[in-house]
Amino acid sequence: MHFYEYRGFTICPAPALSLADNVWTVKLSIRRGAQVKSFETAYFFSTKGEAVFFCLSLGKKIIDGDVDGFTVDDIL
């Protein structure tokens, strides 16, 4: 799996295949040191690659504070 370092955090995409719908769901965790926070959305993609790319993009936006309802302030 791909990991991405961004502004002192590590974004860890973990898309999951929904066997019922045959789509990839968006799940990721963001780490800073030993602290980890997980995130999940209702977005889905037809390929794992698309889901991983979206996870990385979303993770960067979460770290930047650009996603309502998602924050990493508690793991600073």
PAKEFI-349139 format. One record per atom (N, C-alpha, C, O, CB): residue in one letter; x, y, z; atom name. Coordinates in Angstrom, 1 decimal, always signed. Glycine has a CB too. Example, Ala and Ser with C-alpha at 12.3 -4.5 7.8 and 13.67 -1.06 7.14 Angstrom:
residues 2
> residu, u, v, w, atome
> a, +13.2, -5.7, +7.8, N
> a, +12.3, -4.5, +7.8, CA
> a, +13.2, -3.3, +7.8, C
> a, +14.2, -3.3, +8.5, O
> a, +11.3, -4.5, +9.0, CB
> s, +12.8, -2.2, +7.1, N
> s, +13.7, -1.1, +7.1, CA
> s, +12.9, +0.0, +7.9, C
> s, +13.4, +1.1, +8.0, O
> s, +14.1, -0.6, +5.7, CB
This chain:
residues 76
> residu, u, v, w, atome
> m, +0.8, -1.2, +0.0, N
> m, +0.0, +0.0, +0.0, CA
> m, +0.9, +1.2, +0.0, C
> m, +2.0, +1.2, +0.5, O
> m, -1.0, +0.0, +1.2, CB
> h, +0.4, +2.3, -0.6, N
> h, +1.1, +3.6, -0.6, CA
> h, +0.9, +4.4, +0.6, C
> h, -0.2, +4.5, +1.2, O
> h, +0.6, +4.4, -1.9, CB
> f, +1.9, +5.0, +1.1, N
> f, +1.9, +5.9, +2.2, CA
> f, +2.4, +7.3, +1.7, C
> f, +3.3, +7.3, +0.8, O
> f, +2.6, +5.4, +3.5, CB
> y, +1.9, +8.3, +2.2, N
> y, +2.3, +9.7, +1.8, CA
> y, +2.6, +10.6, +2.9, C
> y, +1.7, +10.8, +3.8, O
> y, +1.2, +10.2, +0.8, CB
> e, +3.7, +11.1, +3.0, N
> e, +4.1, +12.1, +4.0, CA
> e, +3.7, +13.5, +3.6, C
> e, +3.9, +13.9, +2.5, O
> e, +5.7, +12.0, +4.3, CB
> y, +3.0, +14.2, +4.5, N
> y, +2.5, +15.5, +4.2, CA
> y, +2.4, +16.3, +5.4, C
> y, +1.7, +16.0, +6.3, O
> y, +1.1, +15.4, +3.5, CB
> r, +3.2, +17.4, +5.5, N
> r, +3.2, +18.4, +6.6, CA
> r, +3.3, +17.7, +7.9, C
> r, +2.7, +18.1, +8.9, O
> r, +1.9, +19.2, +6.5, CB
> g, +4.2, +16.7, +8.0, N
> g, +4.5, +16.1, +9.3, CA
> g, +3.5, +15.0, +9.7, C
> g, +3.6, +14.4, +10.7, O
> g, +4.4, +17.1, +10.4, CB
> f, +2.6, +14.6, +8.8, N
> f, +1.6, +13.6, +9.0, CA
> f, +1.9, +12.5, +7.9, C
> f, +2.6, +12.7, +6.9, O
> f, +0.2, +14.1, +8.8, CB
> t, +1.4, +11.3, +8.2, N
> t, +1.5, +10.2, +7.2, CA
> t, +0.1, +9.8, +6.9, C
> t, -0.7, +9.4, +7.7, O
> t, +2.3, +9.0, +7.8, CB
> i, -0.3, +9.9, +5.6, N
> i, -1.6, +9.5, +5.1, CA
> i, -1.5, +8.1, +4.7, C
> i, -0.7, +7.7, +3.8, O
> i, -2.1, +10.4, +3.9, CB
> c, -2.4, +7.2, +5.2, N
> c, -2.4, +5.8, +4.9, CA
> c, -3.7, +5.4, +4.3, C
> c, -4.7, +5.2, +5.0, O
> c, -2.1, +5.0, +6.2, CB
> p, -3.8, +5.3, +3.0, N
> p, -5.1, +4.9, +2.3, CA
> p, -5.4, +3.5, +2.6, C
> p, -4.5, +2.6, +2.6, O
> p, -5.0, +5.2, +0.8, CB
> a, -6.6, +3.2, +2.8, N
> a, -7.1, +1.8, +3.1, CA
> a, -8.4, +1.5, +2.4, C
> a, -9.4, +1.1, +3.1, O
> a, -7.1, +1.5, +4.6, CB
> p, -8.5, +1.7, +1.1, N
> p, -9.8, +1.5, +0.5, CA
> p, -10.2, +0.0, +0.6, C
> p, -9.4, -0.9, +0.7, O
> p, -9.7, +1.8, -1.0, CB
> a, -11.5, -0.2, +0.7, N
> a, -12.1, -1.5, +0.9, CA
> a, -13.0, -1.8, -0.3, C
> a, -13.8, -1.0, -0.7, O
> a, -12.8, -1.6, +2.2, CB
> l, -12.9, -3.1, -0.7, N
> l, -13.8, -3.5, -1.8, CA
> l, -15.1, -4.0, -1.2, C
> l, -15.2, -4.9, -0.3, O
> l, -13.2, -4.7, -2.6, CB
> s, -16.2, -3.4, -1.6, N
> s, -17.6, -3.8, -1.2, CA
> s, -18.0, -4.9, -2.2, C
> s, -18.3, -4.7, -3.4, O
> s, -18.6, -2.6, -1.3, CB
> l, -18.0, -6.1, -1.7, N
> l, -18.4, -7.3, -2.5, CA
> l, -19.8, -7.2, -3.0, C
> l, -20.1, -7.7, -4.1, O
> l, -18.1, -8.6, -1.8, CB
> a, -20.7, -6.7, -2.2, N
> a, -22.1, -6.6, -2.5, CA
> a, -22.3, -5.7, -3.7, C
> a, -23.1, -5.9, -4.6, O
> a, -22.9, -6.1, -1.4, CB
> d, -21.5, -4.6, -3.8, N
> d, -21.7, -3.6, -4.9, CA
> d, -20.6, -3.6, -5.9, C
> d, -20.7, -2.9, -6.9, O
> d, -21.9, -2.2, -4.3, CB
> n, -19.5, -4.3, -5.6, N
> n, -18.3, -4.4, -6.5, CA
> n, -17.7, -3.0, -6.7, C
> n, -17.4, -2.7, -7.9, O
> n, -18.7, -5.0, -7.8, CB
> v, -17.6, -2.2, -5.7, N
> v, -17.0, -0.9, -5.7, CA
> v, -16.0, -0.7, -4.6, C
> v, -16.1, -1.4, -3.6, O
> v, -18.1, +0.3, -5.7, CB
> w, -15.1, +0.2, -4.7, N
> w, -14.1, +0.5, -3.7, CA
> w, -14.6, +1.7, -2.9, C
> w, -14.9, +2.7, -3.4, O
> w, -12.7, +0.8, -4.3, CB
> t, -14.6, +1.5, -1.6, N
> t, -15.0, +2.6, -0.6, CA
> t, -13.8, +3.3, -0.1, C
> t, -12.7, +2.8, -0.2, O
> t, -15.8, +2.0, +0.5, CB
> v, -14.0, +4.5, +0.3, N
> v, -12.9, +5.4, +0.8, CA
> v, -12.7, +5.3, +2.3, C
> v, -13.6, +5.7, +3.0, O
> v, -13.1, +6.8, +0.3, CB
> k, -11.6, +4.7, +2.7, N
> k, -11.2, +4.6, +4.1, CA
> k, -9.7, +5.0, +4.1, C
> k, -8.9, +4.6, +3.3, O
> k, -11.4, +3.2, +4.7, CB
> l, -9.3, +5.8, +5.1, N
> l, -7.9, +6.2, +5.3, CA
> l, -7.7, +6.5, +6.7, C
> l, -8.6, +6.7, +7.5, O
> l, -7.6, +7.4, +4.4, CB
> s, -6.4, +6.5, +7.1, N
> s, -6.0, +6.9, +8.4, CA
> s, -4.9, +7.9, +8.2, C
> s, -4.1, +7.9, +7.3, O
> s, -5.5, +5.7, +9.3, CB
> i, -4.8, +8.8, +9.2, N
> i, -3.8, +9.8, +9.2, CA
> i, -3.0, +9.7, +10.5, C
> i, -3.6, +9.6, +11.6, O
> i, -4.3, +11.3, +9.1, CB
> r, -1.7, +9.6, +10.4, N
> r, -0.8, +9.3, +11.6, CA
> r, +0.1, +10.5, +11.8, C
> r, +0.5, +11.2, +10.9, O
> r, +0.0, +8.0, +11.4, CB
> r, +0.4, +10.7, +13.1, N
> r, +1.4, +11.7, +13.5, CA
> r, +2.1, +11.1, +14.7, C
> r, +1.5, +11.0, +15.8, O
> r, +0.9, +13.1, +13.8, CB
> g, +3.3, +10.6, +14.5, N
> g, +4.0, +9.9, +15.6, CA
> g, +3.2, +8.6, +15.9, C
> g, +2.9, +7.8, +15.0, O
> g, +4.1, +10.7, +16.9, CB
> a, +2.9, +8.4, +17.2, N
> a, +2.1, +7.1, +17.6, CA
> a, +0.6, +7.3, +17.5, C
> a, -0.1, +6.4, +17.7, O
> a, +2.6, +6.7, +18.9, CB
> q, +0.2, +8.5, +17.2, N
> q, -1.3, +8.8, +17.2, CA
> q, -1.8, +8.6, +15.8, C
> q, -1.2, +9.0, +14.8, O
> q, -1.6, +10.2, +17.7, CB
> v, -3.0, +7.9, +15.8, N
> v, -3.7, +7.6, +14.5, CA
> v, -5.1, +8.0, +14.6, C
> v, -5.8, +7.8, +15.6, O
> v, -3.5, +6.1, +14.2, CB
> k, -5.6, +8.5, +13.5, N
> k, -7.1, +8.8, +13.4, CA
> k, -7.6, +8.3, +12.1, C
> k, -7.0, +8.5, +11.0, O
> k, -7.3, +10.3, +13.5, CB
> s, -8.7, +7.6, +12.1, N
> s, -9.3, +7.0, +10.9, CA
> s, -10.4, +7.8, +10.4, C
> s, -11.1, +8.5, +11.1, O
> s, -9.8, +5.5, +11.2, CB
> f, -10.6, +7.7, +9.1, N
> f, -11.7, +8.5, +8.4, CA
> f, -12.3, +7.6, +7.4, C
> f, -11.7, +6.7, +6.8, O
> f, -11.1, +9.8, +7.7, CB
> e, -13.6, +7.8, +7.1, N
> e, -14.4, +7.0, +6.2, CA
> e, -15.4, +7.9, +5.5, C
> e, -16.0, +8.8, +6.2, O
> e, -15.1, +5.8, +6.8, CB
> t, -15.6, +7.7, +4.2, N
> t, -16.6, +8.6, +3.5, CA
> t, -17.6, +7.7, +2.8, C
> t, -17.4, +6.5, +2.7, O
> t, -15.9, +9.5, +2.6, CB
> a, -18.6, +8.3, +2.2, N
> a, -19.6, +7.6, +1.4, CA
> a, -19.2, +7.6, +0.0, C
> a, -20.0, +7.0, -0.9, O
> a, -21.0, +8.3, +1.6, CB
> y, -18.1, +8.1, -0.4, N
> y, -17.6, +8.1, -1.8, CA
> y, -17.2, +6.6, -2.2, C
> y, -16.8, +5.9, -1.3, O
> y, -16.5, +9.0, -2.0, CB
> f, -17.4, +6.3, -3.5, N
> f, -16.9, +5.0, -3.9, CA
> f, -16.4, +5.1, -5.4, C
> f, -16.8, +6.0, -6.1, O
> f, -18.1, +4.0, -3.9, CB
> f, -15.6, +4.2, -5.7, N
> f, -14.9, +4.2, -7.0, CA
> f, -14.9, +2.8, -7.6, C
> f, -15.0, +1.8, -6.9, O
> f, -13.5, +4.7, -6.9, CB
> s, -14.8, +2.7, -9.0, N
> s, -14.8, +1.5, -9.6, CA
> s, -13.5, +0.7, -9.6, C
> s, -13.4, -0.5, -9.8, O
> s, -15.2, +1.6, -11.1, CB
> t, -12.4, +1.5, -9.3, N
> t, -11.1, +0.8, -9.2, CA
> t, -10.4, +1.2, -7.9, C
> t, -10.6, +2.2, -7.3, O
> t, -10.2, +1.2, -10.4, CB
> k, -9.5, +0.3, -7.5, N
> k, -8.7, +0.5, -6.3, CA
> k, -7.8, +1.7, -6.5, C
> k, -7.6, +2.5, -5.5, O
> k, -7.9, -0.7, -5.9, CB
> g, -7.2, +1.9, -7.6, N
> g, -6.3, +3.0, -7.9, CA
> g, -7.0, +4.3, -7.8, C
> g, -6.4, +5.2, -7.2, O
> g, -5.7, +2.8, -9.3, CB
> e, -8.2, +4.4, -8.3, N
> e, -9.0, +5.7, -8.1, CA
> e, -9.2, +6.0, -6.7, C
> e, -9.1, +7.1, -6.2, O
> e, -10.3, +5.6, -8.9, CB
> a, -9.6, +4.9, -5.9, N
> a, -9.9, +5.1, -4.5, CA
> a, -8.7, +5.5, -3.7, C
> a, -8.7, +6.4, -2.8, O
> a, -10.5, +3.8, -3.9, CB
> v, -7.5, +4.9, -4.0, N
> v, -6.3, +5.3, -3.3, CA
> v, -5.9, +6.7, -3.6, C
> v, -5.6, +7.5, -2.7, O
> v, -5.1, +4.4, -3.8, CB
> f, -6.0, +7.1, -4.9, N
> f, -5.7, +8.5, -5.3, CA
> f, -6.6, +9.5, -4.5, C
> f, -6.2, +10.5, -4.0, O
> f, -5.9, +8.7, -6.8, CB
> f, -7.9, +9.2, -4.4, N
> f, -8.9, +10.0, -3.7, CA
> f, -8.5, +10.1, -2.2, C
> f, -8.6, +11.1, -1.6, O
> f, -10.3, +9.5, -3.9, CB
> c, -8.2, +8.9, -1.6, N
> c, -7.8, +8.9, -0.2, CA
> c, -6.6, +9.9, +0.0, C
> c, -6.6, +10.6, +1.0, O
> c, -7.4, +7.4, +0.2, CB
> l, -5.6, +9.8, -0.8, N
> l, -4.5, +10.7, -0.6, CA
> l, -4.8, +12.2, -0.8, C
> l, -4.4, +13.0, +0.0, O
> l, -3.4, +10.4, -1.7, CB
> s, -5.7, +12.5, -1.8, N
> s, -6.1, +13.8, -2.0, CA
> s, -7.0, +14.3, -0.8, C
> s, -6.8, +15.4, -0.3, O
> s, -6.9, +14.0, -3.3, CB
> l, -7.9, +13.5, -0.3, N
> l, -8.7, +13.8, +0.8, CA
> l, -7.9, +14.0, +2.1, C
> l, -8.1, +14.9, +2.9, O
> l, -9.8, +12.7, +1.0, CB
> g, -6.9, +13.1, +2.3, N
> g, -6.1, +13.2, +3.4, CA
> g, -5.3, +14.5, +3.5, C
> g, -5.3, +15.1, +4.6, O
> g, -5.1, +12.1, +3.5, CB
> k, -4.8, +15.0, +2.4, N
> k, -4.2, +16.3, +2.3, CA
> k, -5.1, +17.4, +2.7, C
> k, -4.8, +18.3, +3.4, O
> k, -3.6, +16.6, +0.9, CB
> k, -6.4, +17.3, +2.2, N
> k, -7.4, +18.4, +2.5, CA
> k, -7.8, +18.4, +3.9, C
> k, -8.0, +19.4, +4.5, O
> k, -8.6, +18.2, +1.6, CB
> i, -7.9, +17.2, +4.5, N
> i, -8.2, +17.1, +6.0, CA
> i, -7.1, +17.7, +6.8, C
> i, -7.4, +18.5, +7.7, O
> i, -8.4, +15.6, +6.4, CB
> i, -5.8, +17.4, +6.5, N
> i, -4.7, +18.0, +7.2, CA
> i, -4.7, +19.5, +7.1, C
> i, -4.4, +20.2, +8.0, O
> i, -3.4, +17.4, +6.7, CB
> d, -5.0, +20.0, +5.9, N
> d, -5.1, +21.5, +5.7, CA
> d, -6.3, +22.1, +6.3, C
> d, -6.4, +23.4, +6.3, O
> d, -5.1, +21.7, +4.2, CB
> g, -7.2, +21.3, +6.8, N
> g, -8.4, +21.9, +7.5, CA
> g, -9.5, +22.3, +6.5, C
> g, -10.3, +23.1, +6.8, O
> g, -8.1, +23.1, +8.3, CB
> d, -9.5, +21.7, +5.3, N
> d, -10.4, +22.1, +4.2, CA
> d, -11.6, +21.2, +4.1, C
> d, -12.4, +21.3, +3.1, O
> d, -9.7, +22.1, +3.0, CB
> v, -11.9, +20.2, +5.0, N
> v, -13.0, +19.3, +4.9, CA
> v, -13.9, +19.4, +6.2, C
> v, -13.4, +19.1, +7.3, O
> v, -12.5, +17.8, +4.7, CB
> d, -15.1, +19.9, +6.0, N
> d, -16.0, +20.1, +7.1, CA
> d, -16.2, +18.7, +7.8, C
> d, -16.5, +17.7, +7.1, O
> d, -17.3, +20.7, +6.7, CB
> g, -16.2, +18.7, +9.1, N
> g, -16.5, +17.5, +9.9, CA
> g, -15.3, +16.6, +10.1, C
> g, -15.4, +15.6, +10.9, O
> g, -17.5, +16.8, +9.2, CB
> f, -14.2, +16.8, +9.4, N
> f, -13.0, +16.0, +9.6, CA
> f, -11.8, +16.9, +10.0, C
> f, -11.6, +17.9, +9.4, O
> f, -12.6, +15.2, +8.2, CB
> t, -11.1, +16.5, +11.1, N
> t, -10.0, +17.3, +11.6, CA
> t, -8.9, +16.4, +12.1, C
> t, -9.2, +15.2, +12.6, O
> t, -10.5, +18.3, +12.7, CB
> v, -7.7, +16.9, +12.1, N
> v, -6.6, +16.2, +12.8, CA
> v, -6.1, +17.0, +14.0, C
> v, -5.0, +16.7, +14.5, O
> v, -5.5, +15.9, +11.8, CB
> d, -6.9, +18.0, +14.4, N
> d, -6.5, +18.9, +15.5, CA
> d, -6.2, +18.1, +16.8, C
> d, -5.4, +18.5, +17.6, O
> d, -7.5, +19.9, +15.8, CB
> d, -6.9, +17.0, +17.0, N
> d, -6.8, +16.2, +18.2, CA
> d, -5.5, +15.3, +18.2, C
> d, -5.3, +14.6, +19.2, O
> d, -8.0, +15.4, +18.4, CB
> i, -4.8, +15.2, +17.1, N
> i, -3.6, +14.4, +17.1, CA
> i, -2.3, +15.2, +16.8, C
> i, -1.3, +14.7, +16.4, O
> i, -3.7, +13.3, +16.0, CB
> l, -2.5, +16.5, +17.0, N
> l, -1.3, +17.4, +16.8, CA
> l, -0.2, +17.2, +17.8, C
> l, +0.8, +17.9, +17.8, O
> l, -1.7, +18.9, +16.8, CB
